[in-house]
Structures are given as structure tokens and as C-alpha cells.
Amino acid sequence: MSPRAGHPGPAARTLAFVESPVQLLNVLEWAHAGGVPAREGAGAELTLVVLAPTDPMTRGQLRRMADLARDEGYEVRWEEARGGAGAPFQTVGALAGALRRAGRIVMGDPFSRYVQLLLTITRAPELVVVDDGTATMEFVAQLARGERLVRWHRKGGPPGPRDLLFAPVSATARRRLTPGGGRRVEVFSAMPVTETPDGVTVTANEFAWTRARFGPPRVTRSADLVGTSLVETGVVDADRYVTAVQSLAKAHGATRYFAHRRESTPKLHRLATETGLEIVRPDLPLELIARRGPIGSTVLSFPSTVVHTLPLALKGTGVRVAVCDIDPTWLTAHASPRAQGFLSGVTGTARDTHRLTTVVPGA
């Protein structure tokens, strides 16, 4: 049984903090690539700390991923980090001792205010950032330029009151994530890193653990379409998005739509009604779902992490991954001024790295 909040478990050399299923997957990939031994109990080399969100879909996937981590022999602590007004204080207090003793901290989202707060407590000489999707590209670029840490889809506007209040914590976290003074920083990523900060080690995530544990999948003759939460984050107009999905499905014979865990139920219902696609809500990250199969011979995706990760997870299967750029006319009036450039960069680098095909709605 994993320790509960308020009852710290044994000290671990490495503490990994995750808030999403993809982050947990990539911690397992990092541990596999680095040969981190799996030992539970007092001799644990790696303890995964799940800072549980409130979203039911994310929680469900995280519980499945936590089970996989336990099956691998790693210690998992499930923290109800957002379970009420006092939960953050209880969680931070419960983790403070372990944070101070840890020699290495692994994190999936350096933009997370929760993680930034925890970074102010630790003095670990080794820090590792694993992928949390395309945001990793922006994090590395901002660190290289010495900028404040701001998620790409929020960049461009003035900081709000909460941003100003949290600014000292964020600044401290950024300093912790900057190598120097005996502190080492590693970025473990499947994403292309074009601006490497001085002193930061970049290690490629090849999804070797995923390929070793799952598959190869059965490949069907149809196409599958991967959903995105760009509508939910206010970047893409909902009507434009539905029209694009409908057009892509018709042109390429797609039969299934793999929903992003953050996509809203009303939007998915509308997609099912207007496109005729079977909506699939995966219970694990798509890299694992695709590797287990069955999976379409063609996988269509808008700009997202999977255009970089699926070619690695599906290496050797013959599955073709194709990308669809976001047309500038699809963007909402509230979208960040940087949105189009960032999204184009995601698909452009994927095409260059993995030789992916480009698809156009209606073509």
C-alpha cells in the first residue's frame, strides 16, 4: 500500500512528480532507458508521486498507469493534491521531508505551479524533466532565453493577478532548473530540442519500454483520427474544428476518433453525430493503446505530441502517421499571438524528423 498524504513513506533517492498519464509513461521510459532498478520499500531507487487532478478521465488513466508502474516494481504514492482547500498544504507538508532528502527530482511539467512550489523546497543536485507533450519544446526554449515560464497558449497577454502573486515562486523554480553550482539538469524528450540551454543534458526518448512491453499491434485497413484539446484551450474555433474532422474522415476513410482526455463531452457528442466516427475514450495514453492495437494503417493527427511519439511507439509496424496543419482561419480571437507559429513548428519538426505525410481537409 502506498503512503497516504500526511504519512510520509521511506526516503527515496529519486522522487518523480507526475500530474498526467503521459508524464507517468515518460517517467517509466526514462527509468527504463537509464536502467533505474525497481525496488519497493526502504531501498526504493524511484518513487513516483501522483499529484492527482480532479478530472475523471485523467484520474482514470493515471490509475491505470500507476498499476503498470507497480507491475514494474516501482513505488507509487497517490496524493489527493487537489482534494479541497487544505489539500495542497497537507500534500506539501507530507512531501517536504522526502523532498529535502531526495538526491534527484524528476518532473513532467515544469510549468505546473504545484511542481514549481515543490521545487522551492528541494535542494536535490539532479533535476530531470520528462515530456509533458509539446510544452517541453517551449520550456527548453524559454529556459535557454532566460524567460519566465509561461505555457505557449497563454503567452502574449499581460500576467494576471495570480501570475503576479506566484511570480517569486516561479522565478525560484526557474533558477532551480538552471544548471550551475553543482546542480545538473537533464531533459528526457521525444520532442525536437532546437535551443539547448547551457549545461542542460538532452536525452532522446525512443519509447523503448513501450515497444518492449506491448505489441506489435494488429494493423487494420482503415484510418484512425487523433483528437486534440485545442478547442477546449480556446485556441481553435469549435465549428471550424468539427468541419475539419468531418472532411478528413471522409477523405481518408477514418472510422474511429481517439479523444483527447480533456475533450468535452458535448463536443465529442457533436463529432459523433456530424461525422459518424466512433468516439473512443482511451483508458491509457495513445502510445500504449496504439502499440497494443488494433490500430489503423493510417493515423491522422492535428498538431500535438503524438505526431512525434507515435512514429517511435509504432516503429517497425508499417503504420503511417500523417499530420494536418491548423489553418490560421481556424484560430479564435482569443488565441495567443504565438499560437500559429508554435503549432506550425510542432508539425514542421515532426515532418522533418519522421518524414511524415501532410494531409489537408477536403483534399
HELIX and SHEET records of a PDB file:
HELIX    1   1 PRO A   21  GLY A   34  1                                  14    
HELIX    2   2 GLY A   41  GLY A   43  5                                   3    
HELIX    3   3 PRO A   56  ASP A   71  1                                  16    
HELIX    4   4 ALA A   87  ARG A  101  1                                  15    
HELIX    5   5 ARG A  113  LEU A  119  1                                   7    
HELIX    6   6 ALA A  135  ARG A  145  1                                  11    
HELIX    7   7 TRP A  152  ARG A  154  5                                   3    
HELIX    8   8 PRO A  161  ARG A  176  1                                  16    
HELIX    9   9 ALA A  208  ARG A  213  1                                   6    
HELIX   10  10 ALA A  238  HIS A  252  1                                  15    
HELIX   11  11 THR A  265  THR A  275  1                                  11    
HELIX   12  12 LEU A  286  ARG A  292  1                                   7    
HELIX   13  13 VAL A  306  ALA A  313  1                                   8    
HELIX   14  14 PRO A  328  TRP A  330  5                                   3    
HELIX   15  15 ALA A  339  HIS A  354  1                                  16    
SHEET    1   A 7 GLU A  75  GLU A  79  0                                        
SHEET    2   A 7 LEU A  46  LEU A  51  1                                        
SHEET    3   A 7 THR A  14  VAL A  18  1                                        
SHEET    4   A 7 ARG A 104  MET A 107  1                                        
SHEET    5   A 7 GLU A 126  VAL A 130  1                                        
SHEET    6   A 7 ARG A 184  SER A 189  1                                        
SHEET    7   A 7 VAL A 200  ALA A 204  1                                        
SHEET    1   B 6 GLU A 278  VAL A 280  0                                        
SHEET    2   B 6 ALA A 254  PHE A 258  1                                        
SHEET    3   B 6 VAL A 219  VAL A 226  1                                        
SHEET    4   B 6 ILE A 295  SER A 301  1                                        
SHEET    5   B 6 ARG A 320  VAL A 323  1                                        
SHEET    6   B 6 THR A 357  THR A 358  1                                        
END                                                                             
